[in-house]
């Protein structure tokens, strides 16, 4: 599997987002982008992560950073997830998993001895030129949004 590395150009995508809009990564050039990948709307870890990024969103925006969450769930499911938990981050839907695969986060996982394909919780910090400045893989949710904010501030 081809995984993008720090310093490489972030793979572009255009995907449907919550609120009926679509997001194209290349149109965000000139901004810092926090692109975080998570397995599924409305599960405990994913909800905590989205709430943490929402809580720090004003600080990300103050340094000109955009925060985008991506999962294989549909945009309609993202809308419900955002409404239920009062989330402010943008959520994009990659139902075909093309972007998830381009970022190397659609991986084989195993739980209780059963193997299956799923999203490895990961975050990519993309600088204003579209290059990947930092990658976090196999993210532990607690304290993660603060770590990413700190790294984004260093870029700004």
C-alpha positions in Angstrom: 0.0 0.0 0.0 1.3 3.4 -1.0 1.2 5.8 2.0 1.9 9.5 1.7 4.9 10.7 3.7 5.6 13.9 5.5 6.9 16.4 3.0 4.9 14.9 0.1 1.9 16.6 -1.6 -1.3 15.7 0.1 -3.5 13.5 -2.2 -6.3 15.7 -3.6 -10.0 14.7 -3.3 -13.4 16.2 -3.9 -16.1 14.6 -1.7 -19.6 15.4 -0.3 -19.6 17.0 3.1 -22.2 17.6 5.7 -24.7 20.4 4.9 -25.0 19.4 1.2 -21.7 21.0 0.1 -18.7 19.3 -1.4 -15.1 19.9 -0.4 -12.1 19.8 -2.7 -8.8 19.8 -0.8 -6.8 21.7 -3.6 -9.3 24.6 -3.2 -8.0 25.1 0.4 -4.4 25.9 -0.7 -3.2 28.9 1.2 -4.7 27.5 4.4 -3.4 25.0 6.9 -5.6 21.9 6.9 -6.1 19.4 9.7 -7.5 16.3 8.0 -8.4 13.6 10.5 -9.7 10.2 9.6 -12.0 8.3 11.9 -13.8 4.9 11.7 -17.5 5.7 12.2 -20.0 8.4 13.2 -21.5 8.1 16.7 -19.1 5.6 18.2 -17.5 6.6 21.6 -14.0 7.4 20.4 -15.1 9.1 17.2 -17.6 11.2 19.1 -15.0 12.3 21.7 -12.5 13.2 18.9 -15.1 15.2 17.0 -16.1 17.1 20.2 -12.5 17.8 21.0 -11.8 19.2 17.6 -15.0 21.3 17.8 -14.0 22.6 21.2 -10.6 23.8 19.8 -12.1 25.0 16.4 -12.0 28.7 17.3 -8.3 28.4 18.1 -7.6 26.5 14.8 -9.5 29.2 12.9 -7.6 32.0 14.7 -4.4 30.7 13.0 -6.1 30.2 9.7 -6.5 26.4 9.9 -9.4 24.4 8.6 -10.4 21.2 10.4 -12.0 18.3 8.3 -13.0 14.9 9.5 -13.4 12.0 7.1 -15.0 8.6 7.4 -16.7 6.2 5.0 -20.2 7.2 6.5 -22.6 9.1 4.2 -23.0 12.9 4.3 -26.6 12.4 5.6 -25.2 10.3 8.5 -22.6 13.1 9.1 -25.5 15.6 9.3 -27.2 13.6 12.0 -24.0 13.0 13.9 -23.2 16.8 13.9 -26.8 17.7 15.0 -26.8 15.1 17.7 -23.5 16.3 19.3 -23.5 20.0 18.2 -20.3 19.5 16.2 -18.8 22.5 14.3 -16.1 20.7 12.3 -16.6 19.9 8.6 -17.2 16.1 8.0 -16.7 14.6 4.6 -18.0 11.3 3.3 -15.8 8.9 1.5 -18.2 6.1 0.8 -16.1 4.8 -2.1 -13.0 4.9 0.2 -10.8 6.3 -2.6 -9.4 9.1 -0.4 -9.1 6.8 2.6 -7.0 4.4 0.4 -5.0 7.3 -1.1 -3.9 8.3 2.5 -3.2 4.7 3.4 -5.7 4.7 6.3 -8.1 2.0 4.9 -6.3 -1.0 6.5 -6.9 -4.5 7.7 -7.8 -4.5 11.4 -8.7 -7.3 13.8 -11.0 -7.5 16.8 -11.6 -10.6 18.8 -9.6 -12.6 16.3 -11.8 -11.5 13.4 -10.1 -9.6 10.5 -11.9 -6.8 8.7 -11.1 -3.7 6.7 -11.6 -0.4 8.4 -10.2 3.1 9.0 -7.1 3.5 11.1 -7.6 6.6 13.2 -5.1 9.1 11.7 -4.5 12.8 11.3 -2.6 14.6 8.6 -1.5 18.2 9.1 -1.3 19.9 5.6 0.6 23.2 5.2 -0.6 26.1 3.1 1.3 24.8 0.0 -0.6 21.5 0.1 2.3 19.5 1.5 1.9 17.1 4.5 3.7 18.7 7.4 2.9 16.0 10.0 1.2 12.6 10.3 -0.2 10.9 13.3 -1.2 7.3 12.9 -3.0 4.9 15.3 -4.2 8.0 17.2 -5.2 7.8 20.8 -8.1 10.3 21.2 -7.3 11.7 24.6 -5.2 14.9 24.2 -4.9 14.4 20.4 -6.7 17.6 19.3 -4.4 19.7 21.6 -1.3 18.0 20.1 -2.5 18.8 16.6 -3.4 22.4 17.6 0.2 22.9 18.9 1.7 21.5 15.7 -0.6 23.7 13.6 0.4 26.8 15.6 4.1 26.0 14.8 3.2 26.0 11.1 1.2 29.2 11.2 
